[in-house]
Amino acid sequence: IAWLNPVPSERWQGSTAQFIAHLVPMYPLDPHGLNQAIAQIR
């Protein structure tokens, strides 16, 4: 499982995204983040 977040990672601090990122690997929804998510689920 991987979560692609459309909100830039710089804005995750202090939000629910930060909490969720402790539970599920979370990546920004950009080309690099998409590649990281694919690598995570392989």
N, CA, C, O and CB atoms as a CASP TS submission, in Angstrom:
PFRMAT TS
TARGET T0000
AUTHOR 0000-0000-0000
METHOD Language model
MODEL 1
PARENT N/A
ATOM      1  N   ILE     1       0.856  -1.179   0.000  1.00  0.00           N
ATOM      2  CA  ILE     1       0.000   0.000   0.000  1.00  0.00           C
ATOM      3  C   ILE     1       0.894   1.232   0.000  1.00  0.00           C
ATOM      4  O   ILE     1       1.905   1.284   0.699  1.00  0.00           O
ATOM      5  CB  ILE     1      -0.969   0.004   1.228  1.00  0.00           C
ATOM      6  N   ALA     2       0.510   2.199  -0.780  1.00  0.00           N
ATOM      7  CA  ALA     2       1.198   3.489  -0.804  1.00  0.00           C
ATOM      8  C   ALA     2       0.150   4.570  -1.031  1.00  0.00           C
ATOM      9  O   ALA     2      -0.826   4.359  -1.751  1.00  0.00           O
ATOM     10  CB  ALA     2       2.312   3.532  -1.916  1.00  0.00           C
ATOM     11  N   TRP     3       0.352   5.699  -0.428  1.00  0.00           N
ATOM     12  CA  TRP     3      -0.579   6.826  -0.538  1.00  0.00           C
ATOM     13  C   TRP     3       0.090   7.919  -1.356  1.00  0.00           C
ATOM     14  O   TRP     3       1.188   8.367  -1.024  1.00  0.00           O
ATOM     15  CB  TRP     3      -1.002   7.362   0.874  1.00  0.00           C
ATOM     16  N   LEU     4      -0.573   8.350  -2.430  1.00  0.00           N
ATOM     17  CA  LEU     4      -0.091   9.482  -3.222  1.00  0.00           C
ATOM     18  C   LEU     4      -0.880  10.707  -2.809  1.00  0.00           C
ATOM     19  O   LEU     4      -2.092  10.775  -3.013  1.00  0.00           O
ATOM     20  CB  LEU     4      -0.228   9.215  -4.761  1.00  0.00           C
ATOM     21  N   ASN     5      -0.196  11.665  -2.234  1.00  0.00           N
ATOM     22  CA  ASN     5      -0.846  12.847  -1.691  1.00  0.00           C
ATOM     23  C   ASN     5      -0.677  14.014  -2.668  1.00  0.00           C
ATOM     24  O   ASN     5       0.450  14.357  -3.025  1.00  0.00           O
ATOM     25  CB  ASN     5      -0.263  13.204  -0.296  1.00  0.00           C
ATOM     26  N   PRO     6      -1.797  14.635  -3.110  1.00  0.00           N
ATOM     27  CA  PRO     6      -1.689  15.766  -4.030  1.00  0.00           C
ATOM     28  C   PRO     6      -1.164  17.044  -3.370  1.00  0.00           C
ATOM     29  O   PRO     6      -0.781  17.986  -4.063  1.00  0.00           O
ATOM     30  CB  PRO     6      -3.032  16.039  -4.643  1.00  0.00           C
ATOM     31  N   VAL     7      -1.146  17.079  -2.052  1.00  0.00           N
ATOM     32  CA  VAL     7      -0.632  18.246  -1.326  1.00  0.00           C
ATOM     33  C   VAL     7       0.894  18.136  -1.278  1.00  0.00           C
ATOM     34  O   VAL     7       1.408  17.064  -0.958  1.00  0.00           O
ATOM     35  CB  VAL     7      -1.244  18.336   0.130  1.00  0.00           C
ATOM     36  N   PRO     8       1.626  19.192  -1.580  1.00  0.00           N
ATOM     37  CA  PRO     8       3.095  19.130  -1.528  1.00  0.00           C
ATOM     38  C   PRO     8       3.592  18.703  -0.142  1.00  0.00           C
ATOM     39  O   PRO     8       3.024  19.096   0.877  1.00  0.00           O
ATOM     40  CB  PRO     8       3.699  20.496  -1.901  1.00  0.00           C
ATOM     41  N   SER     9       4.646  17.903  -0.117  1.00  0.00           N
ATOM     42  CA  SER     9       5.146  17.352   1.145  1.00  0.00           C
ATOM     43  C   SER     9       5.567  18.429   2.137  1.00  0.00           C
ATOM     44  O   SER     9       5.563  18.184   3.344  1.00  0.00           O
ATOM     45  CB  SER     9       6.314  16.436   0.877  1.00  0.00           C
ATOM     46  N   GLU    10       5.930  19.614   1.657  1.00  0.00           N
ATOM     47  CA  GLU    10       6.301  20.701   2.570  1.00  0.00           C
ATOM     48  C   GLU    10       5.121  21.117   3.450  1.00  0.00           C
ATOM     49  O   GLU    10       5.324  21.721   4.503  1.00  0.00           O
ATOM     50  CB  GLU    10       6.814  21.912   1.775  1.00  0.00           C
ATOM     51  N   ARG    11       3.910  20.807   3.038  1.00  0.00           N
ATOM     52  CA  ARG    11       2.719  21.217   3.788  1.00  0.00           C
ATOM     53  C   ARG    11       2.135  20.091   4.639  1.00  0.00           C
ATOM     54  O   ARG    11       1.071  20.272   5.232  1.00  0.00           O
ATOM     55  CB  ARG    11       1.662  21.723   2.832  1.00  0.00           C
ATOM     56  N   TRP    12       2.792  18.945   4.718  1.00  0.00           N
ATOM     57  CA  TRP    12       2.272  17.831   5.505  1.00  0.00           C
ATOM     58  C   TRP    12       2.464  18.043   7.003  1.00  0.00           C
ATOM     59  O   TRP    12       1.664  17.565   7.807  1.00  0.00           O
ATOM     60  CB  TRP    12       2.944  16.541   5.081  1.00  0.00           C
ATOM     61  N   GLN    13       3.515  18.752   7.376  1.00  0.00           N
ATOM     62  CA  GLN    13       3.827  18.965   8.794  1.00  0.00           C
ATOM     63  C   GLN    13       2.642  19.596   9.521  1.00  0.00           C
ATOM     64  O   GLN    13       2.117  20.620   9.084  1.00  0.00           O
ATOM     65  CB  GLN    13       5.076  19.856   8.945  1.00  0.00           C
ATOM     66  N   GLY    14       2.226  18.993  10.619  1.00  0.00           N
ATOM     67  CA  GLY    14       1.152  19.538  11.436  1.00  0.00           C
ATOM     68  C   GLY    14      -0.236  19.305  10.875  1.00  0.00           C
ATOM     69  O   GLY    14      -1.203  19.899  11.352  1.00  0.00           O
ATOM     70  N   SER    15      -0.349  18.444   9.863  1.00  0.00           N
ATOM     71  CA  SER    15      -1.661  18.166   9.274  1.00  0.00           C
ATOM     72  C   SER    15      -2.009  16.692   9.467  1.00  0.00           C
ATOM     73  O   SER    15      -1.211  15.914   9.989  1.00  0.00           O
ATOM     74  CB  SER    15      -1.680  18.539   7.765  1.00  0.00           C
ATOM     75  N   THR    16      -3.205  16.329   9.039  1.00  0.00           N
ATOM     76  CA  THR    16      -3.583  14.914   9.113  1.00  0.00           C
ATOM     77  C   THR    16      -2.687  14.070   8.215  1.00  0.00           C
ATOM     78  O   THR    16      -2.496  12.884   8.482  1.00  0.00           O
ATOM     79  CB  THR    16      -5.060  14.726   8.716  1.00  0.00           C
ATOM     80  N   ALA    17      -2.137  14.655   7.160  1.00  0.00           N
ATOM     81  CA  ALA    17      -1.221  13.916   6.286  1.00  0.00           C
ATOM     82  C   ALA    17      -0.009  13.424   7.073  1.00  0.00           C
ATOM     83  O   ALA    17       0.468  12.313   6.844  1.00  0.00           O
ATOM     84  CB  ALA    17      -0.765  14.800   5.104  1.00  0.00           C
ATOM     85  N   GLN    18       0.481  14.226   7.981  1.00  0.00           N
ATOM     86  CA  GLN    18       1.619  13.820   8.803  1.00  0.00           C
ATOM     87  C   GLN    18       1.244  12.606   9.649  1.00  0.00           C
ATOM     88  O   GLN    18       2.038  11.674   9.776  1.00  0.00           O
ATOM     89  CB  GLN    18       2.088  14.985   9.707  1.00  0.00           C
ATOM     90  N   PHE    19       0.061  12.607  10.220  1.00  0.00           N
ATOM     91  CA  PHE    19      -0.406  11.472  11.021  1.00  0.00           C
ATOM     92  C   PHE    19      -0.541  10.227  10.147  1.00  0.00           C
ATOM     93  O   PHE    19      -0.070   9.151  10.516  1.00  0.00           O
ATOM     94  CB  PHE    19      -1.758  11.801  11.698  1.00  0.00           C
ATOM     95  N   ILE    20      -1.184  10.375   8.992  1.00  0.00           N
ATOM     96  CA  ILE    20      -1.400   9.237   8.095  1.00  0.00           C
ATOM     97  C   ILE    20      -0.068   8.686   7.594  1.00  0.00           C
ATOM     98  O   ILE    20       0.072   7.475   7.420  1.00  0.00           O
ATOM     99  CB  ILE    20      -2.289   9.647   6.904  1.00  0.00           C
ATOM    100  N   ALA    21       0.909   9.558   7.360  1.00  0.00           N
ATOM    101  CA  ALA    21       2.219   9.122   6.872  1.00  0.00           C
ATOM    102  C   ALA    21       2.921   8.210   7.869  1.00  0.00           C
ATOM    103  O   ALA    21       3.810   7.451   7.482  1.00  0.00           O
ATOM    104  CB  ALA    21       3.097  10.328   6.574  1.00  0.00           C
ATOM    105  N   HIS    22       2.542   8.267   9.142  1.00  0.00           N
ATOM    106  CA  HIS    22       3.103   7.350  10.137  1.00  0.00           C
ATOM    107  C   HIS    22       2.476   5.968  10.015  1.00  0.00           C
ATOM    108  O   HIS    22       3.037   4.988  10.505  1.00  0.00           O
ATOM    109  CB  HIS    22       2.894   7.900  11.554  1.00  0.00           C
ATOM    110  N   LEU    23       1.321   5.879   9.366  1.00  0.00           N
ATOM    111  CA  LEU    23       0.604   4.612   9.234  1.00  0.00           C
ATOM    112  C   LEU    23       0.796   3.957   7.872  1.00  0.00           C
ATOM    113  O   LEU    23       0.847   2.732   7.765  1.00  0.00           O
ATOM    114  CB  LEU    23      -0.862   4.830   9.480  1.00  0.00           C
ATOM    115  N   VAL    24       0.903   4.777   6.840  1.00  0.00           N
ATOM    116  CA  VAL    24       0.984   4.298   5.459  1.00  0.00           C
ATOM    117  C   VAL    24       2.098   5.072   4.753  1.00  0.00           C
ATOM    118  O   VAL    24       2.185   6.290   4.908  1.00  0.00           O
ATOM    119  CB  VAL    24      -0.392   4.470   4.708  1.00  0.00           C
ATOM    120  N   PRO    25       2.946   4.397   3.988  1.00  0.00           N
ATOM    121  CA  PRO    25       3.952   5.144   3.226  1.00  0.00           C
ATOM    122  C   PRO    25       3.271   6.175   2.322  1.00  0.00           C
ATOM    123  O   PRO    25       2.392   5.825   1.534  1.00  0.00           O
ATOM    124  CB  PRO    25       4.828   4.178   2.382  1.00  0.00           C
ATOM    125  N   MET    26       3.669   7.425   2.434  1.00  0.00           N
ATOM    126  CA  MET    26       3.031   8.510   1.690  1.00  0.00           C
ATOM    127  C   MET    26       4.067   9.205   0.818  1.00  0.00           C
ATOM    128  O   MET    26       5.193   9.471   1.237  1.00  0.00           O
ATOM    129  CB  MET    26       2.358   9.523   2.652  1.00  0.00           C
ATOM    130  N   TYR    27       3.648   9.486  -0.400  1.00  0.00           N
ATOM    131  CA  TYR    27       4.517  10.128  -1.377  1.00  0.00           C
ATOM    132  C   TYR    27       3.762  11.270  -2.032  1.00  0.00           C
ATOM    133  O   TYR    27       2.539  11.214  -2.160  1.00  0.00           O
ATOM    134  CB  TYR    27       5.014   9.114  -2.438  1.00  0.00           C
ATOM    135  N   PRO    28       4.484  12.309  -2.449  1.00  0.00           N
ATOM    136  CA  PRO    28       3.823  13.410  -3.148  1.00  0.00           C
ATOM    137  C   PRO    28       3.360  12.946  -4.533  1.00  0.00           C
ATOM    138  O   PRO    28       3.997  12.098  -5.157  1.00  0.00           O
ATOM    139  CB  PRO    28       4.775  14.632  -3.271  1.00  0.00           C
ATOM    140  N   LEU    29       2.272  13.501  -4.992  1.00  0.00           N
ATOM    141  CA  LEU    29       1.726  13.156  -6.303  1.00  0.00           C
ATOM    142  C   LEU    29       2.447  13.981  -7.371  1.00  0.00           C
ATOM    143  O   LEU    29       1.924  14.967  -7.890  1.00  0.00           O
ATOM    144  CB  LEU    29       0.182  13.405  -6.354  1.00  0.00           C
ATOM    145  N   ASP    30       3.658  13.538  -7.674  1.00  0.00           N
ATOM    146  CA  ASP    30       4.470  14.125  -8.734  1.00  0.00           C
ATOM    147  C   ASP    30       5.242  12.961  -9.364  1.00  0.00           C
ATOM    148  O   ASP    30       5.187  11.847  -8.843  1.00  0.00           O
ATOM    149  CB  ASP    30       5.449  15.265  -8.181  1.00  0.00           C
ATOM    150  N   PRO    31       5.949  13.185 -10.458  1.00  0.00           N
ATOM    151  CA  PRO    31       6.632  12.058 -11.113  1.00  0.00           C
ATOM    152  C   PRO    31       7.577  11.285 -10.183  1.00  0.00           C
ATOM    153  O   PRO    31       7.598  10.055 -10.209  1.00  0.00           O
ATOM    154  CB  PRO    31       7.415  12.566 -12.300  1.00  0.00           C
ATOM    155  N   HIS    32       8.351  11.992  -9.372  1.00  0.00           N
ATOM    156  CA  HIS    32       9.278  11.313  -8.462  1.00  0.00           C
ATOM    157  C   HIS    32       8.514  10.517  -7.399  1.00  0.00           C
ATOM    158  O   HIS    32       8.856   9.369  -7.117  1.00  0.00           O
ATOM    159  CB  HIS    32      10.216  12.337  -7.788  1.00  0.00           C
ATOM    160  N   GLY    33       7.481  11.129  -6.812  1.00  0.00           N
ATOM    161  CA  GLY    33       6.682  10.435  -5.809  1.00  0.00           C
ATOM    162  C   GLY    33       5.986   9.218  -6.384  1.00  0.00           C
ATOM    163  O   GLY    33       5.878   8.192  -5.711  1.00  0.00           O
ATOM    164  N   LEU    34       5.513   9.314  -7.615  1.00  0.00           N
ATOM    165  CA  LEU    34       4.870   8.178  -8.271  1.00  0.00           C
ATOM    166  C   LEU    34       5.864   7.034  -8.448  1.00  0.00           C
ATOM    167  O   LEU    34       5.525   5.876  -8.207  1.00  0.00           O
ATOM    168  CB  LEU    34       4.286   8.597  -9.633  1.00  0.00           C
ATOM    169  N   ASN    35       7.078   7.349  -8.865  1.00  0.00           N
ATOM    170  CA  ASN    35       8.110   6.312  -8.991  1.00  0.00           C
ATOM    171  C   ASN    35       8.426   5.674  -7.645  1.00  0.00           C
ATOM    172  O   ASN    35       8.625   4.462  -7.567  1.00  0.00           O
ATOM    173  CB  ASN    35       9.384   6.900  -9.597  1.00  0.00           C
ATOM    174  N   GLN    36       8.475   6.475  -6.586  1.00  0.00           N
ATOM    175  CA  GLN    36       8.732   5.935  -5.248  1.00  0.00           C
ATOM    176  C   GLN    36       7.596   5.015  -4.807  1.00  0.00           C
ATOM    177  O   GLN    36       7.845   3.956  -4.230  1.00  0.00           O
ATOM    178  CB  GLN    36       8.914   7.078  -4.232  1.00  0.00           C
ATOM    179  N   ALA    37       6.359   5.411  -5.074  1.00  0.00           N
ATOM    180  CA  ALA    37       5.210   4.592  -4.688  1.00  0.00           C
ATOM    181  C   ALA    37       5.215   3.265  -5.441  1.00  0.00           C
ATOM    182  O   ALA    37       4.931   2.219  -4.859  1.00  0.00           O
ATOM    183  CB  ALA    37       3.897   5.348  -4.953  1.00  0.00           C
ATOM    184  N   ILE    38       5.536   3.306  -6.726  1.00  0.00           N
ATOM    185  CA  ILE    38       5.609   2.068  -7.512  1.00  0.00           C
ATOM    186  C   ILE    38       6.682   1.148  -6.947  1.00  0.00           C
ATOM    187  O   ILE    38       6.464  -0.056  -6.819  1.00  0.00           O
ATOM    188  CB  ILE    38       5.899   2.378  -9.000  1.00  0.00           C
ATOM    189  N   ALA    39       7.828   1.703  -6.613  1.00  0.00           N
ATOM    190  CA  ALA    39       8.900   0.899  -6.024  1.00  0.00           C
ATOM    191  C   ALA    39       8.465   0.308  -4.688  1.00  0.00           C
ATOM    192  O   ALA    39       8.836  -0.821  -4.364  1.00  0.00           O
ATOM    193  CB  ALA    39      10.168   1.746  -5.839  1.00  0.00           C
ATOM    194  N   GLN    40       7.693   1.045  -3.917  1.00  0.00           N
ATOM    195  CA  GLN    40       7.218   0.584  -2.609  1.00  0.00           C
ATOM    196  C   GLN    40       6.306  -0.633  -2.746  1.00  0.00           C
ATOM    197  O   GLN    40       6.402  -1.573  -1.956  1.00  0.00           O
ATOM    198  CB  GLN    40       6.477   1.712  -1.883  1.00  0.00           C
ATOM    199  N   ILE    41       5.427  -0.621  -3.740  1.00  0.00           N
ATOM    200  CA  ILE    41       4.444  -1.708  -3.834  1.00  0.00           C
ATOM    201  C   ILE    41       4.942  -2.902  -4.644  1.00  0.00           C
ATOM    202  O   ILE    41       4.271  -3.933  -4.694  1.00  0.00           O
ATOM    203  CB  ILE    41       3.167  -1.189  -4.449  1.00  0.00           C
ATOM    204  N   ARG    42       6.094  -2.778  -5.271  1.00  0.00           N
ATOM    205  CA  ARG    42       6.639  -3.923  -6.034  1.00  0.00           C
ATOM    206  C   ARG    42       7.186  -4.974  -5.139  1.00  0.00           C
ATOM    207  O   ARG    42       7.679  -5.996  -5.616  1.00  0.00           O
ATOM    208  CB  ARG    42       7.718  -3.477  -6.983  1.00  0.00           C
TER
END
